[in-house]
Amino acid sequence: MTSHDPKDPATIARMAADRDLAELARRLLIRICEYRYSYNFSWLGRPIIQYPQDMVALQEIIWKSRPDLIVETGIAHGGSLVFSASMLELLGGRGEVIGIDVDIREHNRAEIEKHPMFKRITLIQGSSLDEQVVERVRNIAAHKERIMVVLDSNHTHTHVFQELQLYAPLVGKDSYLIVFDTVVEDMPADFYPDRPWGKGDNPMTAVRAFLAQNDRFEVDTEMERKLLITAAPSGYLRCVRD
């Protein structure tokens, strides 16, 4: 800890080791999900559908790793794209954001395209697994030095695992690959009755399978320990080698 950094690693460690607190946080997260808590927030006018804790974590990571390209799968209302673009705007330079979604609804596209931050955003409609989509992203990434990837689209194990295999090679040492909604594994088995994912088949199971065969990435345990409430437990992956 330095005079410029008020957080106390020892206190964070004690908090992370507090099993009663962890269980309380887990129960709180489940309860607030029942009220669609993540839908309560927006960023610069666009709904973001994320937990505030995760947005603070993302800004820390972006400010620290200073990507010049952020690739996001899953667009929804575009709040996350606007967030990433606004962070790159603060960093200066020519940073860009790519947003990929199999279905960009027209009213969402219209709102994103008229936003001041759209100048840094490229929208791609199509599956994140489609060969032509992946090739287009690779062509843009070829001209960038530091790339960050955020996966938040289809949450089945198979889909996320394939995304990890396709997009992880874009991420270089000290940059981040972030997988959202790994928290599905911690939710009650019947929590998503109308979705094709759930306990045992979700982003967390995909991350575990990916890390078992890929030694370039590791879970950012510092972020993990201090967040406490997050939609992405074990989902903040830092690239540790080229």
C-alpha positions as CSV (number, residue, x, y, z in Angstrom):
1,M,0.0,0.0,0.0
2,T,1.3,3.5,-0.9
3,S,0.2,6.9,0.1
4,H,-1.6,7.2,-3.2
5,D,-3.6,4.0,-2.8
6,P,-5.9,3.9,0.3
7,K,-7.0,0.3,0.0
8,D,-5.6,-2.0,2.6
9,P,-4.6,-5.5,1.3
10,A,-4.7,-6.9,4.8
11,T,-8.3,-5.8,5.3
12,I,-9.2,-7.1,1.9
13,A,-7.6,-10.5,2.7
14,R,-9.6,-10.7,6.0
15,M,-12.8,-9.8,4.1
16,A,-12.1,-12.5,1.5
17,A,-11.5,-15.1,4.2
18,D,-14.8,-14.3,6.0
19,R,-17.0,-17.2,5.1
20,D,-20.1,-15.8,6.8
21,L,-19.7,-12.6,4.8
22,A,-19.3,-14.5,1.6
23,E,-22.4,-16.5,2.2
24,L,-24.3,-13.3,3.1
25,A,-23.1,-11.7,-0.1
26,R,-24.2,-14.8,-2.1
27,R,-27.6,-14.7,-0.6
28,L,-27.9,-11.0,-1.2
29,L,-27.0,-11.4,-4.8
30,I,-29.6,-14.1,-5.3
31,R,-32.3,-12.0,-3.7
32,I,-31.6,-8.9,-5.7
33,C,-31.5,-10.9,-8.9
34,E,-35.2,-11.7,-8.2
35,Y,-35.8,-8.0,-8.6
36,R,-33.8,-7.6,-11.8
37,Y,-31.3,-5.4,-9.9
38,S,-28.8,-5.1,-12.7
39,Y,-31.5,-3.5,-14.9
40,N,-31.6,-0.5,-12.5
41,F,-28.6,1.3,-13.9
42,S,-27.4,3.2,-17.0
43,W,-24.2,4.7,-18.3
44,L,-24.3,8.1,-20.0
45,G,-28.0,7.5,-20.9
46,R,-27.9,3.9,-22.1
47,P,-29.1,0.9,-19.9
48,I,-26.1,-1.1,-19.0
49,I,-27.5,-4.3,-17.3
50,Q,-24.5,-4.8,-15.0
51,Y,-23.8,-4.6,-11.3
52,P,-22.2,-1.2,-10.2
53,Q,-19.4,-3.2,-8.6
54,D,-18.4,-4.8,-11.9
55,M,-18.4,-1.4,-13.7
56,V,-16.0,0.0,-11.1
57,A,-13.9,-3.1,-11.6
58,L,-13.9,-2.6,-15.4
59,Q,-12.8,1.0,-15.1
60,E,-9.9,0.0,-12.9
61,I,-8.9,-2.6,-15.4
62,I,-9.2,-0.3,-18.4
63,W,-7.3,2.5,-16.7
64,K,-4.6,0.1,-15.6
65,S,-4.2,-1.9,-18.8
66,R,-4.9,0.9,-21.3
67,P,-6.3,-1.1,-24.2
68,D,-6.6,0.5,-27.6
69,L,-9.3,-2.0,-28.6
70,I,-12.1,-3.5,-26.5
71,V,-14.1,-6.3,-28.1
72,E,-17.5,-7.1,-26.6
73,T,-19.8,-9.9,-27.4
74,G,-23.4,-9.1,-26.5
75,I,-24.8,-5.6,-27.0
76,A,-28.3,-5.4,-25.6
77,H,-29.1,-1.7,-25.1
78,G,-25.5,-0.6,-25.7
79,G,-24.6,0.7,-22.2
80,S,-21.5,-1.4,-21.9
81,L,-20.3,-0.3,-25.3
82,V,-20.8,3.4,-24.4
83,F,-19.1,2.7,-21.0
84,S,-16.0,1.2,-22.7
85,A,-15.9,4.0,-25.4
86,S,-16.1,6.7,-22.7
87,M,-13.2,5.1,-20.8
88,L,-11.2,5.1,-24.0
89,E,-12.1,8.7,-24.6
90,L,-10.7,9.6,-21.2
91,L,-7.5,7.7,-22.0
92,G,-7.1,9.7,-25.3
93,G,-5.6,8.3,-28.4
94,R,-7.6,6.3,-31.1
95,G,-9.0,3.5,-29.0
96,E,-12.0,1.6,-30.4
97,V,-14.8,-0.6,-29.2
98,I,-16.3,-3.5,-31.3
99,G,-19.7,-4.7,-30.3
100,I,-21.0,-8.0,-31.6
101,D,-24.5,-9.3,-31.3
102,V,-26.6,-11.9,-33.3
103,D,-29.6,-9.5,-33.1
104,I,-29.0,-5.7,-32.8
105,R,-32.5,-4.4,-32.4
106,E,-33.3,-1.4,-34.5
107,H,-34.3,0.9,-31.7
108,N,-31.1,0.1,-29.8
109,R,-29.0,0.5,-32.9
110,A,-30.5,4.0,-33.4
111,E,-29.8,5.1,-29.9
112,I,-26.2,3.8,-30.0
113,E,-25.5,5.4,-33.3
114,K,-26.7,8.8,-32.2
115,H,-24.7,8.7,-29.0
116,P,-21.6,11.0,-28.7
117,M,-19.4,8.0,-27.9
118,F,-20.5,6.2,-31.1
119,K,-17.4,7.7,-32.8
120,R,-15.4,5.0,-31.1
121,I,-17.8,2.1,-31.6
122,T,-18.2,-0.4,-34.4
123,L,-21.3,-2.6,-34.4
124,I,-21.2,-6.1,-36.0
125,Q,-24.4,-8.0,-36.3
126,G,-23.9,-11.8,-36.4
127,S,-22.9,-14.6,-34.2
128,S,-19.7,-14.1,-32.3
129,L,-18.8,-17.6,-33.5
130,D,-19.4,-16.9,-37.1
131,E,-16.2,-17.2,-39.2
132,Q,-16.8,-14.0,-41.1
133,V,-17.4,-12.1,-37.9
134,V,-14.3,-13.4,-36.2
135,E,-12.2,-12.6,-39.3
136,R,-13.5,-9.0,-39.4
137,V,-12.5,-8.6,-35.7
138,R,-9.1,-10.1,-36.3
139,N,-8.5,-7.7,-39.2
140,I,-9.3,-4.7,-37.0
141,A,-7.3,-6.2,-34.1
142,A,-4.2,-6.6,-36.4
143,H,-3.7,-2.9,-36.2
144,K,-3.9,-2.6,-32.4
145,E,-1.4,-3.2,-29.7
146,R,-3.4,-3.8,-26.5
147,I,-6.7,-5.7,-26.8
148,M,-9.2,-6.4,-24.1
149,V,-12.1,-8.9,-24.6
150,V,-15.4,-9.0,-22.7
151,L,-17.7,-12.0,-23.3
152,D,-21.4,-11.5,-22.4
153,S,-23.6,-13.0,-25.0
154,N,-25.0,-16.6,-25.1
155,H,-24.2,-18.1,-21.7
156,T,-24.2,-21.8,-22.5
157,H,-21.0,-23.7,-21.8
158,T,-20.5,-24.6,-25.5
159,H,-20.9,-21.1,-26.8
160,V,-18.7,-19.4,-24.2
161,F,-16.0,-22.1,-24.5
162,Q,-15.9,-21.5,-28.3
163,E,-15.8,-17.8,-27.7
164,L,-12.8,-18.2,-25.4
165,Q,-10.9,-20.3,-27.9
166,L,-11.6,-17.8,-30.7
167,Y,-11.0,-14.5,-28.9
168,A,-8.4,-15.3,-26.3
169,P,-5.5,-15.3,-28.9
170,L,-6.3,-11.5,-29.4
171,V,-5.3,-10.7,-25.8
172,G,-1.7,-10.1,-25.1
173,K,0.3,-10.2,-21.8
174,D,-1.0,-8.0,-19.0
175,S,-4.3,-7.4,-20.9
176,Y,-7.7,-8.9,-19.8
177,L,-10.3,-11.4,-21.0
178,I,-13.4,-11.0,-19.0
179,V,-16.3,-13.5,-18.9
180,F,-19.6,-12.2,-17.4
181,D,-22.4,-14.2,-15.7
182,T,-20.1,-16.9,-14.4
183,V,-22.3,-16.4,-11.3
184,V,-24.9,-18.6,-12.9
185,E,-23.1,-21.6,-11.5
186,D,-23.8,-20.2,-7.9
187,M,-27.5,-19.6,-8.5
188,P,-30.3,-22.1,-7.6
189,A,-30.7,-24.9,-10.2
190,D,-34.2,-23.7,-11.1
191,F,-33.3,-20.0,-11.4
192,Y,-33.3,-19.8,-15.2
193,P,-36.1,-22.1,-16.3
194,D,-36.7,-20.3,-19.6
195,R,-33.0,-20.2,-20.6
196,P,-30.7,-22.8,-22.2
197,W,-28.1,-22.3,-19.5
198,G,-28.0,-23.1,-15.8
199,K,-26.1,-24.8,-13.1
200,G,-23.5,-27.2,-14.7
201,D,-23.8,-25.5,-18.2
202,N,-22.8,-21.8,-18.1
203,P,-19.9,-19.4,-18.4
204,M,-18.2,-20.6,-15.2
205,T,-18.0,-24.2,-16.4
206,A,-16.6,-22.9,-19.7
207,V,-14.0,-20.8,-17.9
208,R,-12.9,-23.8,-15.8
209,A,-12.5,-26.0,-18.9
210,F,-10.6,-23.2,-20.7
211,L,-8.2,-22.6,-17.9
212,A,-7.5,-26.3,-17.6
213,Q,-6.0,-26.3,-21.1
214,N,-4.7,-22.8,-21.4
215,D,-1.8,-21.5,-19.3
216,R,-1.7,-18.0,-20.8
217,F,-4.5,-16.8,-18.4
218,E,-5.2,-16.8,-14.7
219,V,-7.9,-15.5,-12.5
220,D,-7.2,-12.0,-11.2
221,T,-7.4,-13.0,-7.5
222,E,-6.9,-9.4,-6.3
223,M,-10.0,-8.3,-8.1
224,E,-11.8,-11.5,-7.1
225,R,-11.1,-10.9,-3.4
226,K,-12.2,-7.3,-3.1
227,L,-15.4,-7.3,-5.2
228,L,-17.4,-9.6,-2.9
229,I,-20.6,-9.0,-5.0
230,T,-20.1,-9.6,-8.8
231,A,-21.7,-11.2,-11.8
232,A,-18.3,-12.5,-12.8
233,P,-16.7,-14.6,-10.0
234,S,-13.5,-16.2,-11.5
235,G,-14.4,-14.3,-14.7
236,Y,-11.7,-11.6,-14.6
237,L,-8.9,-13.3,-16.4
238,R,-5.5,-11.7,-16.8
239,C,-3.1,-12.8,-19.6
240,V,0.2,-13.7,-17.9
241,R,2.3,-14.7,-20.9
242,D,2.4,-14.0,-24.7
